[in-house]
Amino acid sequence: MLQSQGMTSLVLPPRPEDGHKGTFGSVCVIGGCKSEDGLVMLGAPSLAANAALRSGCGQVVLATPQPLLAHALSLAPTATGVELPVDDVSRLMPSQSITLLDQHCGSCRAIALGMGFGQGWSQQQIVTTLIAREDRPIVLDADGLNALASIEQGALDIHAPLVMTPHVGEFARLASAFNVNVTGTIEDDAAALAQTCGAIVVLKSHATVISNGIQTERCDQGGVELATGGSGDVLAGLIAGLIAQYGVQANDHLFDAALLGVHIHALAGKAVAEHQGNTGMLATDLLGEIPKTISKLRKG
C-alpha cells in the first residue's frame, strides 16, 4: 500500500516477475460511433484502449462499429478488434453486437463502455444488457452514462459491479434521471449517486471525488492541464486496466482501482505540465506518463 497526499492508501495491483499477459488480464473497450448526420467519434475508445494497456493490463479488445474499426485500430495498434455490426444507415444492431461481444470478449476481466459511443436506442439496449449482468466489472463513461440517464428507470436492472465516471454535466443528467438530491457539494453529490446506483462514482470537476456511498475521497492533484478533450477517456481506460490486474479479486478492488486511477491520471497530467506548461496538452500526452507514474508509485 502507498499513502497518497490527502487520500487513503493506494492499493496497487500485484506485478509478479513471472507474470505473462494472461496474468494481468484483458479489457474490452466498447465505444465509437458514426451517426446518421455524419458525426464520427473514434478517438475516444482508442484513447481508452491505449490507457488500459499503459496501465499494465495484458491485452485490450477494442469493439467499435464496423465502419470505424480499422481507423480506431490504427490509433491503438496493439489492441485487437471486434467489428460491431451496423445497418445501412450506420446504426448499431444491438442483438448481433451483444452476440459478438460474448463470443470475442467473454474472457475479458473488465469492460470500459461508452466513450464516443452515441446514446441512441441501440446504444441504450447494449448498455442495459451489459449492466444487468453480474459477471464482470464495467467502467461506464461518457455516452454510456448519457444512455443510462435516457433509459426508462423501470427497464433498468443494474447488477454489474459498476464504476461510473461522470463529469458535472453527465452527473446532472444522471441525478435528474435517478431523482438524486443534489446539494452542490461534490462529495455529497457523488456519495448520493453511488448509494442510489450501488456503484463507485468518480465525479470529475475542479477536483475529482471518488465515492462508494460510504467512503468518499477527494483528489485535488489534477490541474487545468487536464481540461482537454479525451482526458476523461484516458481515465476510464486507465481504471478499467487497473481493475483487470486485480484478477479474481477485481470486484473487491473497484474502489481501489478508481482511487488509484484518479491519482495516477492527475500525477501524469502534472508531469506533462512540468515539461510544457498547463496549456495545450493533448490527451495522448498523458499516455506515456502513465507507466512512469506507476513506476514511481511502486518505488514509493
Order of alpha helices (4+ residues) and beta strands (2+ residues): beta-beta-beta-beta-beta-alpha-beta-alpha-beta-alpha-beta-alpha-beta-alpha-beta-alpha-alpha-beta-beta-beta-alpha-alpha-alpha
